[in-house]
Amino acid sequence: MATEIRVPTLGESVSEATVGTWFKKVGDTVKADEPLVELETDKVTVEVPAPASGVLTEIVANNGETVGLGALLGQIAEGGAGAATSAPAAKPAEAAPAKAAEPAAPAPAAAPAAASSMPPAPAAAKIAADSNISTADIDGSGKRGQVLKGDVIAAVARGVSAPAQAPAAPAAPRPVSSADDAAREERVKMTRLRQTIARRLKDAQNTAAMLTTYNEVDMKAVMDLRNRYKDIFEKKHGVKLGFMGFFTKAVTHALKELPAVNAEIDGTDIIYKNYCHVGVAVGTDKGLVVPVVRDADQMSIAEIEKEIGRLGKLARDGQLSMADMQGGTFTISNGGVYGSLMSSPILNAPQSGILGMHKIQERPVAIGGQVVIRPMMYLALSYDHRMVDGKEAVTFLVRVKESLEDPERLVLDL
């Protein structure tokens, strides 16, 4: 008897994946729960375990193919006897979803979605983009026909998909390389994660009224405090005392004072978040991911450092779950670890603020009428000017600066 290997549920708003690497080939013996194939979604990489022990008799979806939820990936037979009989069984199993999907195809064409002049709600647009669905093909239930988050979720449940011709919109033609240059070029298909990063960053620029304000912070007080207690801290808490704990804590203090920076726009509404889920951008071999430190405002610096360490390791090992990267209300990006002196970070939509940290560099500064050398860092706050005024943005950055230059404020909650 053959056991089918199918695409599992991949998480909220994820409807398809790309087959990455098969760890086994046809004819190999597999054990139950042993990783068989790697699926790459637009957010995380997922390993599909073997549903049973036996012999891998067929691989239906090969490397690089795009598969939907529940799609057949391959089959496992008990022992080695099922190899001959399992192959024909795959065709009916594969054909069933195709037939079921046929009636759904005309549905988008019949939907009179173009009647609305209202743009979709940002949350709805995000889910639609992640699910490869056009909001133009969805009837909106909001005011004046606006497409809301619930409308998109319902459309995903019904199996609505984007029209086949939508992705075919051509970009500007690429100039033809000379014969000599073409031989030295390499064309590699973008990973699904990289495609999503590119799309979301561009969407953020197109949607938000993004503006960046800058300040600089004297890091001497934090560095002295860190040097004084780092050995005791590591011995007691089992984690190194870095700078991210101080920055995350300083950010949560500022967010409480300036809640607009911690909010998001949903259509004509503003959603204020009475909690601080801080995303920490982490660079990996496969691209940038933003795991989330949940309820960071209720954590101590030691707890924040432990959680950042845990999430960072999962990110580098490619083991982040969907839950680890959802629900962030504000993001911190540390380009200083790569040597960046100054940058303007792009918003992580639908969030309204992102703080950019940079390289600590000794510079001459004037303090008390004297020129002294101090370890200085430039800070950059990019924010959505549709909701956050300049006064609030500047005040937020000043509060972060004050907390870092006088870290006792973090302990005393000032």
C-alpha positions in Angstrom: 0.0 0.0 0.0 1.3 3.4 -1.0 1.4 6.5 1.2 1.1 9.9 -0.4 3.4 12.8 0.5 1.5 16.0 0.2 2.2 19.7 0.8 1.3 20.5 4.5 -0.4 23.7 5.7 2.3 26.3 5.5 0.9 29.1 7.7 -1.3 32.1 7.5 -1.6 33.8 4.1 0.8 31.3 2.5 -0.9 29.3 -0.4 2.0 27.9 -2.4 5.6 27.0 -2.2 8.5 26.1 -4.4 10.1 22.7 -4.2 13.7 23.2 -3.0 15.7 20.0 -2.4 14.8 16.4 -2.2 16.9 14.7 0.4 16.1 11.3 -1.0 15.8 9.8 -4.5 13.5 7.2 -5.9 14.3 3.8 -4.5 15.8 5.1 -1.3 14.5 3.7 2.0 13.0 6.2 4.3 11.9 6.3 8.0 8.8 7.9 9.4 9.3 11.5 10.3 12.6 11.7 8.5 13.0 14.9 6.4 12.2 14.1 2.8 12.0 17.4 0.9 12.5 21.1 1.5 9.8 23.6 0.5 10.6 27.3 0.1 7.7 29.7 0.8 7.9 33.5 0.6 8.5 33.6 4.3 10.3 30.5 5.6 11.8 27.2 4.5 9.8 24.1 5.6 11.0 20.6 5.7 8.4 17.9 4.9 8.8 14.7 6.9 8.1 11.2 5.7 4.5 10.3 6.7 5.5 6.6 7.0 8.4 4.3 6.7 9.1 2.4 3.4 10.6 3.1 0.0 10.3 6.4 -1.9 8.7 5.0 -5.1 7.9 8.3 -6.9 8.7 12.0 -7.0 5.9 13.9 -8.6 7.1 17.5 -7.9 10.7 18.1 -8.9 13.1 20.8 -7.7 12.0 24.3 -8.7 8.3 23.5 -9.3 5.6 25.6 -7.6 3.1 23.6 -5.6 -0.1 24.5 -3.8 -1.5 23.4 -0.4 -2.3 19.7 -0.4 -0.5 19.0 -3.7 1.0 15.6 -4.3 4.8 15.6 -3.9 5.5 11.9 -4.1 4.7 8.4 -2.8 6.1 5.9 -0.3 5.5 2.2 -0.5 5.8 -0.3 2.3 9.1 -2.1 1.8 10.1 -2.3 -1.8 7.2 -4.1 -3.3 5.0 -1.1 -3.9 7.3 0.5 -6.4 5.6 -0.9 -9.5 2.1 -0.3 -8.4 2.4 3.2 -6.9 3.3 5.1 -10.1 -0.1 4.7 -11.8 -1.8 5.7 -8.5 -0.3 9.1 -8.6 -2.1 10.2 -11.8 -5.7 10.0 -10.4 -4.5 11.7 -7.2 -2.9 14.4 -9.2 -5.8 14.9 -11.6 -8.4 15.2 -8.8 -7.2 18.7 -7.6 -7.0 19.9 -11.2 -10.6 19.0 -11.9 -11.8 20.5 -8.7 -10.0 23.7 -9.5 -11.5 24.1 -13.0 -14.9 25.6 -12.0 -13.2 28.2 -9.8 -11.3 29.7 -12.8 -14.2 31.7 -14.3 -15.1 33.2 -10.9 -12.6 36.0 -11.0 -13.7 37.1 -14.5 -17.3 37.4 -13.3 -16.5 39.4 -10.2 -17.5 43.1 -10.8 -14.7 44.3 -8.5 -13.7 47.3 -10.6 -16.8 49.1 -9.5 -15.0 50.4 -6.4 -12.8 53.5 -6.5 -11.5 52.9 -3.0 -8.0 51.3 -2.7 -7.9 48.1 -0.7 -7.1 48.2 3.0 -3.3 47.8 3.6 -3.8 44.6 5.5 -6.0 43.2 2.7 -3.4 44.3 0.1 -0.7 42.5 2.0 -2.5 39.2 2.3 -3.6 39.4 -1.3 0.0 40.0 -2.5 1.3 37.2 -0.3 -1.4 34.8 -1.7 -0.9 35.9 -5.3 -4.5 37.2 -5.5 -5.6 40.4 -7.3 -7.8 42.6 -5.1 -9.4 43.8 -8.4 -11.1 40.3 -8.5 -12.6 40.5 -5.1 -15.9 42.1 -4.1 -15.3 44.5 -1.2 -17.6 44.7 1.8 -16.2 48.0 3.1 -17.5 51.5 2.6 -17.8 52.3 -1.1 -16.8 48.7 -2.0 -13.4 48.8 -0.3 -11.7 45.4 -0.1 -11.1 44.5 3.5 -8.9 41.9 5.2 -11.9 39.5 5.7 -12.8 39.7 2.0 -9.3 38.5 1.0 -9.3 35.7 3.6 -12.7 34.6 2.3 -11.4 34.7 -1.3 -8.4 32.6 -0.4 -10.7 30.1 1.3 -12.9 29.9 -1.9 -9.8 29.2 -4.0 -9.9 32.5 -5.9 -6.6 33.1 -7.8 -5.1 35.9 -9.9 -5.9 35.9 -13.6 -3.4 33.9 -15.6 -2.4 37.0 -17.6 -1.7 39.2 -14.6 1.9 38.0 -13.9 2.7 38.4 -17.6 3.0 42.2 -17.5 6.5 42.7 -19.0 9.1 44.7 -17.4 11.4 46.9 -19.4 13.4 44.7 -21.8 16.9 43.9 -20.7 19.5 45.1 -23.1 21.2 42.2 -24.9 24.6 41.5 -23.7 27.5 41.1 -26.1 28.6 37.6 -27.0 31.7 38.0 -24.9 29.8 39.3 -21.8 27.0 36.7 -22.1 29.4 33.9 -21.8 30.5 35.3 -18.4 27.0 35.9 -17.0 25.0 33.6 -14.9 21.2 33.7 -14.7 19.7 32.4 -11.4 16.0 32.3 -10.6 15.2 34.4 -7.6 14.1 32.5 -4.5 10.6 32.9 -3.3 11.9 34.7 -0.2 13.9 37.1 -2.3 10.9 37.8 -4.6 8.8 38.6 -1.5 11.5 40.9 0.0 11.7 42.8 -3.3 7.9 43.1 -3.7 7.2 44.1 -0.1 10.0 46.7 0.0 8.7 48.3 -3.2 5.1 48.1 -1.9 6.1 49.9 1.2 7.6 52.7 -0.9 4.5 52.9 -3.1 2.0 52.8 -0.2 3.4 54.8 2.7 4.4 58.4 2.8 7.8 57.4 4.1 10.2 59.9 5.7 13.4 59.5 7.7 14.7 61.6 10.6 18.2 61.3 12.0 20.0 61.8 15.3 23.2 60.6 16.9 23.8 59.0 20.3 26.8 59.0 22.5 27.3 55.3 23.3 29.9 55.8 26.1 27.4 55.2 29.0 26.0 52.0 27.5 29.5 50.7 26.6 30.8 51.5 30.1 27.9 49.7 31.7 28.2 46.8 29.4 32.0 46.4 30.1 31.4 46.7 33.8 28.8 43.9 34.0 29.1 41.7 30.9 31.0 38.9 32.7 28.6 38.8 35.7 25.6 39.1 33.3 26.7 36.2 31.1 27.5 34.0 34.2 24.0 34.6 35.7 21.9 34.6 32.6 23.8 32.4 30.2 23.8 34.9 27.4 26.1 37.7 26.3 25.2 41.3 27.1 25.0 43.0 23.7 23.6 46.4 22.5 20.3 45.0 21.2 18.8 44.6 24.6 19.4 48.2 25.5 18.0 49.4 22.1 14.9 47.2 22.3 14.2 48.4 25.8 14.7 52.0 24.8 12.4 51.6 21.9 9.6 50.1 24.0 9.8 53.1 26.4 9.5 55.5 23.5 6.6 53.6 21.9 4.6 53.8 25.1 5.0 57.6 25.1 4.3 58.0 21.3 1.8 55.3 20.4 1.3 56.5 16.9 4.7 55.1 16.0 3.5 51.7 17.2 0.2 51.8 15.2 -0.9 51.0 11.7 -3.4 52.3 9.1 -6.2 50.0 8.0 -8.3 51.8 5.4 -9.6 54.9 7.1 -8.9 53.5 10.6 -5.8 53.7 12.8 -5.1 50.6 14.9 -3.2 51.5 18.0 -1.3 48.5 19.5 -1.3 48.4 23.3 1.6 46.0 23.2 5.1 46.1 21.7 6.1 43.2 19.4 9.5 44.3 18.2 10.9 42.8 15.0 14.7 42.4 14.8 16.0 42.3 11.2 18.5 39.4 10.7 20.6 38.8 7.6 20.9 35.2 6.5 22.4 33.4 3.5 18.9 33.3 1.9 17.9 36.9 2.6 16.6 39.3 5.2 14.1 37.9 7.8 12.5 39.7 10.7 11.7 37.5 13.7 9.6 39.1 16.4 10.3 39.6 20.1 6.8 39.4 21.5 5.7 41.6 24.4 9.2 43.1 24.6 7.8 45.9 26.8 7.2 43.4 29.5 10.6 41.8 29.4 13.9 42.6 31.1 17.1 43.3 29.2 18.2 39.8 30.0 15.0 38.2 28.7 15.3 40.3 25.5 18.8 39.2 24.9 17.9 35.6 25.4 15.0 35.8 23.0 17.0 37.7 20.4 19.7 35.0 20.7 17.2 32.2 20.2 15.5 33.8 17.2 18.9 34.7 15.6 20.1 31.1 15.8 16.8 29.8 14.3 17.1 32.4 11.5 20.7 31.4 10.6 19.7 27.7 10.7 16.7 28.3 8.5 14.3 27.0 11.2 12.1 30.0 11.9 8.4 29.2 12.0 5.7 31.4 10.6 4.7 32.3 14.2 8.2 33.6 14.8 7.8 36.3 12.1 4.2 37.5 12.4 2.6 40.3 14.4 5.5 42.8 14.7 4.5 46.3 15.5 7.9 48.0 15.1 11.2 46.9 13.7 14.9 47.5 14.5 17.5 47.1 11.8 21.2 47.0 12.8 23.3 47.8 9.7 26.2 48.7 12.0 27.2 45.0 12.3 28.2 45.2 8.6 30.0 48.6 9.0 27.2 50.9 7.8 27.7 54.5 9.0 24.4 55.9 7.8 21.3 54.6 6.0 17.6 55.2 5.6 15.7 52.0 6.4 12.5 51.0 4.5 9.4 50.4 6.5 8.3 46.8 7.2 4.7 47.3 6.2 2.1 47.7 7.6 4.2 49.0 10.5 4.6 52.7 10.8 8.2 52.9 12.1 11.6 51.3 11.8 14.8 52.2 13.7 18.1 51.9 11.9 21.2 51.4 14.1 24.7 52.0 12.6 28.4 51.6 13.3 29.8 53.0 16.5 32.6 55.3 15.5 34.9 57.5 17.6 34.4 61.2 16.6 35.3 64.6 18.1 32.2 66.2 19.7 31.8 69.3 21.8 30.7 68.6 25.4 30.6 71.4 28.0 32.6 73.7 25.8 35.4 71.1 25.3 36.1 69.0 22.2 36.3 65.3 23.3 36.5 62.0 21.5 33.3 59.9 22.0 32.0 56.6 20.6 29.1 58.0 18.5 26.3 56.2 16.5 24.0 57.7 14.0 20.3 56.7 14.5 17.7 56.8 11.7 13.9 56.6 12.2 11.9 55.9 9.0 8.2 56.5 9.6 4.8 56.7 7.8 4.1 60.4 7.6 0.4 59.7 6.9 0.0 59.0 10.5 3.2 60.0 12.4 3.9 63.7 12.4 7.4 65.1 12.4 7.1 66.3 16.0 6.2 62.7 17.1 9.0 61.2 15.1 11.7 63.5 16.3 10.5 63.2 19.9 10.6 59.4 19.6 14.2 59.5 18.4 15.2 61.9 21.2 13.6 59.6 23.8 15.6 56.7 22.5 18.8 58.8 22.5 18.1 59.9 26.1 17.6 56.4 27.3 20.8 55.2 25.8 22.9 58.1 27.0 21.5 57.6 30.5 20.8 53.9 30.7 19.7 54.2 34.3 16.4 55.6 32.9 15.7 52.1 31.5 16.0 50.5 34.9 13.9 53.3 36.6 11.3 53.3 33.7 11.8 57.1 33.1 
